[in-house]
Amino acid sequence: MTTWESTARQVTDRVTGIARREEAEYSGGEPRPLGGYLATLGTYGVACASMVGVARLVGAAPPERVSAADLALVTVATHKLSRVLTKDPVTSPLRAPFTRFRGQSGPAELAEDVRESSEARHSIGELITCPFCAGQWVATGFVFGLVVAPRFTRLAASVFTAAAGSDALQFAYARLEQAAE
């Protein structure tokens, strides 16, 4: 082993030891998959950097500002798509490798527990069962879409915004029916 390899090994061992101690202190005995979270953060960073690279390759430049109409459209669409991805029964096969079915949590929504068999499975499970967590990723995708393919993105966002509006009307109708009884 060369001196450089030996030094690299020592540094790696030291950093690994520090990371393990920090994780143990942070977790307080609870299963907190910090390594999985770090990988998820890295994936998000790589995805964002890749999107910037794609935008540059296709000659797309970010707008000087996002219009209020686009912001409203993307906000509602992000809310709806985040809930579809994280709670909808039809998308449960996408979550199944990372979750365990627990029951219904609301109208047309499932409650699922995160599988904790590995750090990666645990952190991905948390991401794909939490609409608040998934919302960041979904919003990033919509905003990237507005830069590289604004017409298509507005069309796709309109579908989810209309579905969110329909959901609100369904709940309002159900309340009216209950009030009429």
Helices and strands as residue ranges (DSSP letters): H 3-27, H 34-57, H 68-87, G 89-91, H 92-95, G 96-98, E 99-106, E 109-114, H 119-129, H 131-148, H 150-180
